[in-house]
């Protein structure tokens, strides 16, 4: 009680944000009841009949559901690794640039793709990968190779999608890591210089260990959404091409095509509950592993 009175101004400042979190994140959680009901608009939420786990069975019984689950986890795991490694490398490189104008130019350039919508990204991709696009009409033609129908080649999209995701998000994560790097006390680097440590050894023994807690938090946040795919990336970037579904079908596009378009609210709610539950369990397990390795770096 004494602390509440002492920090009353801070608690008052926190109230608006707390209200937004409650209204946006917690009150909608009551809608999870729809996952266990055969919802119809006439009876509403409370009077629609209960169906138990029926809405979940479709998610695990069809081959398409398995493909969507495999793609969601596999792609997100690759995205986490590429975004983390790429962003840490870019942040360390940006930190070594001494000219402020040059640093801001690079920072803005790598951050810019994050703000481009996937509609624009799909047009950029089509300009590169289309039948008369840059790759076919310029690069492959220069090497005397035949044109490739990229929007019909399933295997190539297992590489194209991670490249697009990394291009779009690495700048955002790099800015977060750069903010953490510049907050490291410069006395550590000055002491290392006196001891004759090279830039590589400074990075290895000062920058990376000091950056580790931020990296772990960011990875945990990404793992919590490992069952939530980037809908725009998988639906709009490949132009919703049906022939690419073995590579581009993820849980979100699967739910959109099969449940939302058909108006099946119960199965849509079941898919959302399934994604949130698995993500929550994965965060707990990952945090447990981090806690076993380094208790100080664990999130909780």
N, C-alpha and C positions, 0 to 999 in steps of 0.2 A: 504493500500500500504506500509505503514511504517513497519507493521508486516511482510509482505512478504519479504521485504529487510532484516529485522532483523533476520528472521528465514529461510533465503534462503538456508542454508545448509540442514536443516531438510526437506524443500520442495523438494530439489534435491534428497535427499535420498528416499523420498516418491514416486518419479516419476516411477521407475521400477515396484513397487508393484501396483501403480495406473493403469499403462498400462496393467498389467496382468489381473487385475479385469475388466477393460473395454473390453478387447478382450475375456476373458473367460465368463464373466457374463452378459455384456450388449449388445454386438454386436449380439450374438446368439438369443437375445430376438426378433429380427426381424422375426425369424422363426415362431413366434406365428401366423403369417398370414396363415400358413398351416392349422390351426385348423378350418378356415372358407372356405377352398377350397377342391374340389375333386381332389386332387393332382394326376398327372400322369407324368411319367418321360419324355414323349415326349414333352409336352407343358412347362414343367418346373414350377418353383414357380410362376412367374408373369402371365403366360398365362393359367394356369389351371383354370377351371370354379369355380366361387364363389358358395357356397352352404348354406351360412348363418349359422344357428345353427344346421344343420342336423347332423354334426359329434358329437354333444353333446347329441342328443336324445338317442342314443344307450347306453350311459353311465348311463342313469336314467330309462330306460324302461325295462331292463331285470332283472330277479331275481338274476342272477349271479353277475351283477353289484352292486346290493344292498348288497348281501352277502360280496363282496369284500370291499365295502365302510364301512360296519359295522365292519368287521374284522380289517381293516386298522386303523380306529379311536379307536376301543376298545383296540386292542393290544398296539397301541402306547401310549394310556393313561395309561395303566397298566405299560408299560415300563418306562414312565417318572416318575411315582410314585416310582416304585421299584428301579430304578437306582439312583434317587435323595436320597431317604431314606437310601439305602444301601451304597452309596458312601459317604454321610455325616458321617454315623456311622463308616465306615472303616477309613475315613480321621481323625476323632477325635481319634480313637483307635491308628492309626499309630503315631499320634502326641504325644501320651503318652509314646511311646516306647523310652527309653533313649539310648540304645545301637545303634550306627550308623550302624554297620554291620547287626544287626538283623533287623533294620528298612528298610535298603536297600534290604535285602533278601525278606522280606514280600512285599515290594513295587514292586519289580521285579516279584514276584510270582503272585500277583493279576493283574499286568499289562500284563503279558505274553499272556493270552487268547485273548486280544484285537488284537494281531498281527497274530493270527492263522486264516487261510482262512477257508471259510465255506465248502470247499471241505474236508479239514481235519476234521472239526467239524462233518460233516455228517458221516465220517468213525468212529469217536469216538462214536457218538450217536448210530450207528449201532452195534458197539461192545458192547454197554450197553443194547440197546433195541431190538436187533435182536432176531429171534426165538431161536437161541442158544447163545444169548448174556449173559452178566453178571447177569442181573436181573432175567431172566428166569432160567438159568442153576445153579445159585448160591443162590441168595436171596430168590426167591419164592420157589425154591426147598427145601431150608433149613427150611422154615416155612410150608412145605407140601402143598403148593398152586399150582394150575394148571398154566401152562405157558400162557402168554398173548400175543396176536398178536398186539403189540403196533402200528405197521404201518397200522392197520385196525381199531383201536379204535379212533374215531374222538374226543370224549370228552376229552381224556387224553392229546391231543395236545394243548388244551386251557391252560394247566398248564405247559407242557413240554417247549413250545416256550418261555414263560416269564422266566422260569428258565435258559434256554440256553442264552437268551439275557442278563439277569442280570449277569450271570457268565462271559460273554464275555466283557461287557462294564463297569461294576461297578469299575474295577481297573482304567480305563481311567478317569472317572469322579472323583474318589477318589484322583487321583494325582492333578487334578485341584483344588479341595477343600482343599487339604493339603497345596498347595502353598499359598492359601488365608489365611489359619489358621496360618502358620508360619510367615506371614507378620503382624499379629496382634501385636501391641506394648506390650512388656512383662510387662510394668509398670502397665497395667490393672490387670494382674494376681498377681503381687507383692502386689498391694494395696488390692486385694481381700484376699490374704493370711494373710495380717496383720489384716484384719477384721474378720478372722476366717472362710472364706467361704470354703466349701468342693469342691472337684473336680467336683461333680455333679452340684453344684450351679455356679461354674466358667463356666462350659459348658453352663448352662441354661441362665446365665445373661451376659456372655462376648462372648464366642465363637459363639454361634448360632446367636445372633443379629449382630455381626460383619461379619458373614458369609452370612447373608441374601441377601445383594446386589448381590453377586456372584451367589448364588443359583437362584435368580430371573432371572438374565441374562441367565444362563444356561437353565433354564426351558423355558424361552421365545424362545431361539434358538431351543429347541426341539419341542415346540409347532408349530413353523414355518414350521416344516417338519412332522407334525402329519398326513398329507395326503400322505407322501412318506414312503412306507414300506421298510424294509431291505430285498432286493430281495434274497440275499443268504440265509438268515434265513428261509424264507418262501418257497423257491424253492428247495434249495439244502439240507438243514437239514432234511426235511421229505422225501428226495429222490424222489421228484416230484410224490408222491403216489397219484393216482387219487381218491382213497377212502377217502383221508384226505382233499379233497378240501373244504368241508364246514367249516373246521377250518383253513386251510392254504391259502385259496384264498384271496389275497389282491389286491389293485388296480394295483400295479406294475406287479404282475404275471398275472393278468387278461389282462392287456394291452399287455404283452409279448405273451401270448397264442393266443389272439384273433386278435390283430392288427399287431404287428410287424412280427409274423410268416406268416401272410397273406399278408404282404406288404402294409397295409392300413396306409399310412403316415398321412393322415388327421385326422383319429380317434386317432392315437397315439399322435399327437400334441394337439388335443382337450383334451385328458386325462391329458397331462402334464400341459396345461394351467389351467385346472380345479383344479389340485392339488396345483399349485403355487398360484392361486387366493384365494382359501379357506385358505391356510396356511397364506397368507398375512393378510387376514381379521381377522383370529384367533389371530395373533400376536398383531394387533391393539386393539382388544377387551380385550385381556389379559393384555396388557400394560395399558389400560384404567382402568381396575379393580384395578391393582396394584397402579396406580396413585391416585385412589380414597382412597385406604387404607393407602398408604404411598407414598407421592409425591417424597421423597428423593430416594426411591428404584426403581422408574419407570425408564425404559430404555430411554424414551424420553417424 
